Amino acid sequence: MRTTLVSHGNSLLAPIIGLVLCAPKFLAGAMTPIADWVSSLQRVGGLLLSLDELNHRRSSAGREKTASPLGSVRSL
């Protein structure tokens, strides 16, 4: 019960604590624009999606090249 409370509490409170800690710097103009961070996040996300798609293509191409044991048996 305690483990569940801590894990769910952490997932709920982490964004709020980050917002509270960053808000003063953002309002004072000391923090860099969030647009830079978002664009970096989009580039990294796009790269990860491309790598996942490439990995999926390679794994499905490898399965097609592998001969099935039943495919090599001639009908008698």
Buried (B, 14 or more C-beta within 10 A) or exposed (E): EEEEEEEEEEEEEEEEEEEEEEEEEEEEEEEEEEEEEEEEEEEEEEEEEEEEEEEEEEEEEEEEEEEEEEEEEEEE
